[in-house]
Amino acid sequence: MRELPTNAPDPEPGDFDAELETISDADLEFVDAGSGVKISIEVLVEGEDAQRLSRIAARRGQKPGEVVAELVRNA
């Protein structure tokens, strides 16, 4: 496997070829287009930021994850 530059802003063609070769069919899940595909993103919020997020969510009557999802949609 070739060494990747640590300052490259984006992957280049072939950067992940070695990793992709290690993937088997058991690692993949095929989904039909339009079947309600979702993506899960884990966001770690700590300390004062977590408290702020909790207060914002409470004021809106939402869960913190709903506030984050709205931020992503509006980005």
PEGIGI-V744241 format. One record per pair of residues at least 12 apart in sequence whose ideal C-beta (glycine too) atoms are under 10 Angstrom apart, sorted by sequence separation. I is the first residue (numbers start at 1). J is the second residue. D is the distance in Angstrom with one decimal. If there is no record, write none. Layout:
I_J_D ; I_J_D
//
This chain:
2_14_8.2 ; 4_16_9.5 ; 53_65_9.5 ; 56_68_9.9 ; 2_15_8.4 ; 54_67_9.2 ; 1_15_9.7 ; 50_64_8.1 ; 53_67_6.3 ; 56_70_10.0 ; 1_16_9.8 ; 2_17_9.4 ; 53_68_7.5 ; 56_71_9.9 ; 1_17_8.6 ; 2_18_8.3 ; 1_18_4.3 ; 1_19_8.2 ; 53_71_9.8 ; 45_64_7.6 ; 1_21_10.0 ; 43_64_8.9 ; 43_65_8.1 ; 45_68_8.2 ; 41_65_9.6 ; 43_68_5.7 ; 43_69_9.9 ; 41_68_8.4 ; 41_69_9.1 ; 43_71_9.9 ; 43_72_9.4 ; 41_72_8.0
//
